[in-house]
Amino acid sequence: MTKTHSEALDLSARSALLCADLVERLPELSHIEPTRILFCLSRSRAAGLHGTYAHIVPLRFAGGANEQTRRRGRLSETYRLPTLRHGGEEILYLVYLLVPRFLRLPAAQKLNTLIHELYHISATCNGDIRRFAGRNFAHGSSRRAYNRLISEFAERYRATAPDPALLAFLSATEDDWLAGRLHVTGLSVPRPRLRLVARTRA
């Protein structure tokens, strides 16, 4: 029996390298500090192409605040998110890639997905997300328009002729993974939980 050769793919490391190049080549992402982002893996068990492929978790509240106070009747509760560090840097964003669902996407859509999550980062990269006017502050008044903008960014990025080696991992498929031809690794970071730091009664 011939043993299947398994290629190792560190999805976190490869995504981080691509992120650094995107930030260099796209003015709309130039405010991002790549060392403040961790790309993490999260397991997705649902079948099919529909659903979430990735999501970003900001580690600060609105405006980059460290704490947030909420009123519950006559109680005021103040919450804080944990401080994460990696490689000597304080991490402000976690981007979770859902595997194997992320692997089901064509390479072009994988690139769009990564740009989509990065564009959520606030213009000052302060740990908050980009906030649009209106009720749907994450994507603006039209999710379709947001996705169209992301596609334009991806096209402009490809037009800059990036190193093909940076994009090669986007061609990895779920079939490769299931057949044992691909061994996917990456960072595993539990989603941070709010911590109650103070409670006062009005």
N, C-alpha and C positions, 0 to 999 in steps of 0.2 A: 504494500500500500504506500502510495506517495504522500508524504506529509505536506500539508498546505503551509506555504510560507506566509507568516503573519507580519504585516508592516505595522509599525507602531506610529500612532498619531496622537501627539499631545495637543488636543484641541484648544486647551487654555493658552498654551505658549504660542501656537500658530495664530490664534485670533489676536493675541496681544501684539505680535509682530505686524500683522495686517493693520491693526488699529493705529499703530505708530505711523505707518505709511499713509493711511487715509488722512490723518491729522496734518501731515506734511503737505499733502497734495490738494486737499479740499479746503478753501478758505472758510466755508461754513462750519468746519470742524476744528479750525486752527486754535480755538480757545481751549481745547481739551488738553489736559495733562495725562498722557497715557499711563504714567506710573501711579496715578490715583485710581485706576480701574483694575479690577480683577475679573477675569473671565472664568466662570465656574460651570461645572456640569451638573445637570439635574435630570433625573430619570423620568422619561415620559413613557407610559405604558399603553396609552390609547392608540388604536390603529388608525390608518388613514392620514390624509394630508391636511384635513381641517383642524384648526385649533391654533394654539400658541407654539411658536418655535423657539422663542427666546423672550426674556423680559429683563428689564433693568430695575435694580433696587437702589434708590438713593439712600445715603446714610446720614443725611441732614434733612431738616424740615424746611418749610417755605423760607426763602431768603437766605438759606444756609445756616439757619439757627440750630444750635446744639440741643435745645429743649423746646418742648411744646406743651402749653397748658390748655387743658380742656375743662369745661364746666359741666358738671353732672348734678343738676339741681342746685343745692346749696354748697356742693363740694367743688373745689378746684383741684384738679390732679395734674401734676407736671411729670412729663415722660421724657426719657432720653434714650437714644439709640447707642449701642456699644461702639467703642472706638476700635477699629481694626487696623493693623499695621502689616505690611508685607514689604520685604526688601528695604526696610528702613523708612518707608513712606506711609503716611496715613492714607488709608483707602477711603475714597468718598463714594464710589459706585461699585456695585456688583452686577455683572451681566451674566445671567444664567442661560446657558444653551441647553435646550431640552433634547436629550438623546434617548432613543434613536430618531425622534421626529425631525430634528434639525437635519439629519443625514438624508432624509427623504427628499429634500428640496434639490432642484437643479442648482448648479454652481452659481448661476446669475442671481437666483433668489436667495441663496445663502449670503451673498455679498449684500444684497438689498436689506436683508434681515439685520446684519451687523450694523450697517449704516443707519437703519431705522432706530436701533437702540441707542447708538451714539448721539444721534441728533436730539434725543430726549434730554441730553445733558444741558444744564443751564448755561447761558451765555458767559457766566463768570466761573463756571466749573467749581461751584462752591458746595457741592453735595446735594443741591436741590435739582429738580428737573426743570426743563424749559416749560414755561407756563403761558399758554395762549389765552386770549380773552374769551369769555363765555363759559358755559357749563362744562364743556369738554375741554378742560384746560390742557390735557396731555397731548391731544392731536389737533386742536383747533376746531373750527366749525364743520370741517369736512374731512373725514378719515380718508376718503378717496383722494382729495387734494394733497393730503400729507403724503400718501403713498406715491402719488405722481411726482412730488418733489423729490422723494427719496430715489426714485428711478432716474430722475435727471442727474442727481448727484452721482449715482453709480455709473451712468454713461460718461459723465465728465471725468470721473476717476479713471475709467478704462482708457479714455482718450489720451491720458497722460503717459501711457505705455509703462505701467508699473512692472516690476520684475515678475515674470511668470511664476517663479519659485514661491513668491509670497501668496499667490492665488491657487497654487496646485492643490492644497488640502481641501479646497471647496468642492473638488470633484469627487471626494470620498462619498461612498453610498452606503445605505443601510444593507444592501445585498452583500457588499464587501465585508461588512461587520458580521452579518449573520453567518456567512460562509467561512469565517475565521481568517479571511485574508487581511483583515484590518483589526488591530488592537487599539481601541480608543482609550486614552487616558486624559486626565485633566484634574484641576483643583476641585475639591469637594468642600464647600463652605455652607454650613447650615444657614438658612435665612435668619438674619438678625431679628431679635424680638425687642419690642419696646420694654423699657424698664421704668417702673414707677419710682420716682425719686422724691416726690413731695405730695402731700395731700393736706389741704386746708379747708376749713369750713367758714363760709361767709357769715 
